[in-house]
């Protein structure tokens, strides 16, 4: 069973190369499952697009 305290994840497709917390480059075009708040920030800044509807926005 999933941990109810775990953040909800949303898939996003990167439009630009991005660097992870460990300084590794993630190339544009990569689809990542990110916490919803992080996904919304990347989308709002134009660095990513939704890979499918965000939870609650079907």
DRENFIMAR-14707 format. One line per field, with one value per residue: x negated, z negated, y negated of N, C-alpha, C in turn; residue number from 1; residue in one letter. Coordinates in steps of 0.001 Angstrom, whole numbers, padded with zeros to 6 digits, m for minus. Example, Ala and Ser with C-alpha at 12.3 -4.5 7.8 and 13.67 -1.06 7.14 Angstrom:
nc1 = (m013190, m012850)
nc3 = (m007800, m007080)
nc2 = (005690, 002250)
cac1 = (m012300, m013670)
cac3 = (m007800, m007140)
cac2 = (004500, 001060)
cc1 = (m013200, m012900)
cc3 = (m007800, m007870)
cc2 = (003300, m000030)
resi = (1, 2)
resn = (A, S)
// end
This chain:
nc1 = (m000848, m000474, m002295, m000497, m001458, m003269, m004291, m002068, m002671, m003471, m003727, m006070, m007353, m010538, m011499, m013856, m017348, m018048, m019314, m019836, m019513, m021862, m023694, m023743, m023142, m019990, m018627, m016804, m013500, m013216, m011001, m009744, m008665, m007492, m007064, m003874, m003882, m006501, m006397, m004431, m005791, m007949, m006493, m005132, m007311, m008046, m009812, m009113, m006563, m003248, m002957, m000769, 002616, 002527, 002949, 006319, 007078, 008443)
nc3 = (000000, 000711, m000795, m002757, m003453, m001573, 001025, 003671, 007001, 010233, 013722, 015775, 018762, 019604, 021029, 021331, 020674, 017400, 014060, 011558, 007947, 007208, 008932, 011434, 014922, 016456, 019413, 021851, 022854, 021316, 019347, 016192, 012947, 010656, 007443, 007039, 006493, 007231, 009914, 010848, 010492, 012327, 014717, 014701, 014963, 017508, 018125, 018335, 019471, 019056, 018825, 018641, 017418, 014382, 011014, 010009, 012006, 014247)
nc2 = (001187, m002275, m004952, m007144, m009640, m010312, m012536, m013592, m012643, m013986, m013585, m015247, m016744, m017710, m020783, m022051, m021450, m020362, m020619, m018266, m017875, m016627, m017642, m016410, m016377, m016567, m015730, m017732, m016836, m014614, m012689, m013113, m012025, m014138, m015800, m017384, m020198, m020984, m020287, m022073, m024500, m024278, m024127, m026599, m028308, m027838, m025830, m023216, m020906, m019630, m016133, m014649, m015205, m017081, m015856, m016007, m017714, m016697)
cac1 = (000000, m001247, m002402, 000410, m002205, m004131, m003710, m001508, m003612, m002898, m004737, m006319, m008380, m011422, m011690, m015250, m018203, m017877, m020284, m019269, m020155, m023210, m024457, m023720, m022307, m018853, m018424, m015472, m012754, m013050, m009757, m010023, m007588, m007905, m005976, m002986, m004307, m007694, m005943, m003748, m006802, m008654, m005549, m004899, m008514, m008258, m010906, m008548, m005146, m002570, m002995, 000629, 003259, 002110, 004015, 007416, 007360, 008755)
cac3 = (000000, 000805, m002009, m002624, m003691, m000419, 001888, 004949, 008094, 011533, 014768, 016612, 019785, 019564, 022280, 021301, 019782, 016005, 013190, 010345, 006706, 007123, 010005, 012679, 015939, 016966, 020728, 022321, 023424, 020292, 018575, 014781, 011967, 009626, 006566, 007756, 006346, 008062, 011305, 011155, 010592, 013605, 015790, 014650, 015408, 018915, 018263, 018514, 019819, 018477, 019596, 018562, 016485, 012982, 010177, 009722, 013161, 015394)
cac2 = (000000, m003508, m005749, m008288, m010875, m010570, m013572, m013159, m012889, m014304, m013486, m016426, m016592, m018862, m021497, m022489, m020670, m020747, m019971, m017675, m018304, m016056, m018284, m015647, m017014, m015809, m016340, m018128, m015720, m013587, m012732, m012826, m012108, m015085, m016248, m018299, m021601, m021179, m020216, m023327, m025560, m024129, m024453, m028047, m029006, m027527, m024866, m021873, m020853, m018479, m014896, m014274, m016135, m017036, m015292, m016912, m018578, m015829)
cc1 = (m000886, m001218, m001494, m000288, m003101, m003480, m003144, m002495, m002856, m004002, m004843, m007420, m009222, m011591, m013129, m016040, m018054, m018911, m019592, m020030, m021581, m024109, m024547, m022746, m021212, m018497, m016968, m014807, m012522, m011707, m010081, m008740, m008096, m006751, m005176, m003465, m005540, m007318, m005278, m004742, m007549, m007756, m005332, m006100, m008844, m009363, m010426, m007108, m004546, m002687, m001612, 001286, 002722, 003258, 005068, 007793, 007685, 009787)
cc3 = (000000, m000522, m001874, m002837, m002511, 000467, 003165, 006046, 009387, 012576, 015570, 017612, 019776, 020944, 022430, 020442, 018380, 015174, 011920, 009130, 006586, 008260, 011288, 013640, 016386, 018304, 021018, 022988, 022443, 019589, 017163, 013974, 010824, 008674, 007271, 007660, 007197, 009539, 011706, 011315, 011916, 014782, 015847, 015161, 016869, 019165, 018494, 018962, 019204, 019404, 019570, 017570, 015071, 012138, 009833, 010869, 014402, 016302)
cc2 = (m001240, m004256, m006980, m009632, m011239, m011632, m012973, m013547, m013169, m014203, m014787, m016098, m017864, m019465, m021989, m021525, m021236, m020014, m019514, m018186, m017786, m016548, m017464, m016311, m016050, m016456, m016702, m016935, m014588, m013781, m012270, m012851, m012971, m015355, m017350, m019749, m021897, m021169, m021526, m024476, m025481, m024509, m025967, m028838, m028711, m026524, m023437, m022008, m019605, m017281, m014242, m015231, m015978, m016482, m016355, m017824, m017756, m016401)
resi = (1, 2, 3, 4, 5, 6, 7, 8, 9, 10, 11, 12, 13, 14, 15, 16, 17, 18, 19, 20, 21, 22, 23, 24, 25, 26, 27, 28, 29, 30, 31, 32, 33, 34, 35, 36, 37, 38, 39, 40, 41, 42, 43, 44, 45, 46, 47, 48, 49, 50, 51, 52, 53, 54, 55, 56, 57, 58)
resn = (X, X, X, X, X, X, X, X, X, X, X, X, X, X, X, X, X, X, X, X, X, X, X, X, X, X, X, X, X, X, X, X, X, X, X, X, X, X, X, X, X, X, X, X, X, X, X, X, X, X, X, X, X, X, X, X, X, X)
// end
